[in-house]
Amino acid sequence: MGAGTPGMTGTRGIASGPVAPLSPRARLAILAAAAAIVLGFIGVAVWAALDPGRYASSGDGCVTLTIASSTGGAVLHACGDQARVMCAAAFAGEDRIALLTRPQCEIAGLAPALRD
């Protein structure tokens, strides 16, 4: 559309002119949609704050550890036999992850027994 198109002013063919005011029903619909979105965000925020999930912390024979990863943070989680193997490896090793895992194993009650 060229600059000389009748009835078209402004940029790129957008017709200018008065915009009709919204009806009360349309205003109410927009307000209800905005309120639903805000309440949804509030609900998700409350849920995230109050329910950290099943991998929240170590304890009761389960070990949870968050470590740095190439894609951000990685969660290492194990329970039962897998947790015992993870803790045995942590107390046998001296690498960074082993040293970070040891306190979580102690919290979970999976630290090796002290030898006299």
LINSULWO-V219973 format. One record per residue. N is the residue number from 1. RES is the residue in three letters. PHI is phi in radians with two decimals (* if undefined). Layout:
BEGIN
N RES PHI
N RES PHI
END
This chain:
BEGIN
1 MET *
2 GLY -1.47
3 ALA -1.22
4 GLY -1.69
5 THR -1.22
6 PRO -1.11
7 GLY 1.40
8 MET -2.04
9 THR -2.27
10 GLY 1.66
11 THR -1.93
12 ARG 0.89
13 GLY 1.39
14 ILE -1.47
15 ALA -1.25
16 SER -1.80
17 GLY 2.81
18 PRO -1.15
19 VAL -1.73
20 ALA -1.20
21 PRO -1.16
22 LEU -1.27
23 SER -1.30
24 PRO -1.01
25 ARG -1.17
26 ALA -1.17
27 ARG -1.06
28 LEU -1.11
29 ALA -1.14
30 ILE -1.16
31 LEU -1.10
32 ALA -1.14
33 ALA -1.14
34 ALA -1.12
35 ALA -1.12
36 ALA -1.12
37 ILE -1.15
38 VAL -1.09
39 LEU -1.10
40 GLY -1.09
41 PHE -1.09
42 ILE -1.11
43 GLY -1.08
44 VAL -1.13
45 ALA -1.13
46 VAL -1.14
47 TRP -1.06
48 ALA -1.12
49 ALA -1.31
50 LEU -1.65
51 ASP -2.20
52 PRO -1.22
53 GLY 1.74
54 ARG -1.34
55 TYR -1.74
56 ALA -1.14
57 SER -2.69
58 SER -1.38
59 GLY 2.66
60 ASP 0.94
61 GLY 1.43
62 CYS -2.03
63 VAL -2.04
64 THR -2.25
65 LEU -2.50
66 THR -1.87
67 ILE -2.22
68 ALA -1.23
69 SER -2.44
70 SER -1.15
71 THR -1.93
72 GLY 2.09
73 GLY -1.66
74 ALA -2.10
75 VAL -1.80
76 LEU -1.78
77 HIS -2.42
78 ALA -2.65
79 CYS -2.30
80 GLY 1.11
81 ASP -1.07
82 GLN -1.11
83 ALA -1.18
84 ARG -1.11
85 VAL -1.14
86 MET -1.07
87 CYS -1.25
88 ALA -1.07
89 ALA -1.17
90 ALA -1.14
91 PHE -1.39
92 ALA -1.57
93 GLY -1.73
94 GLU -2.22
95 ASP -1.34
96 ARG -1.03
97 ILE -1.17
98 ALA -1.08
99 LEU -1.17
100 LEU -1.31
101 THR -1.37
102 ARG -0.94
103 PRO -1.07
104 GLN -1.22
105 CYS -1.15
106 GLU -1.13
107 ILE -1.08
108 ALA -1.35
109 GLY 1.39
110 LEU -2.02
111 ALA -1.29
112 PRO -1.14
113 ALA -1.16
114 LEU -1.25
115 ARG -1.71
116 ASP -1.50
END
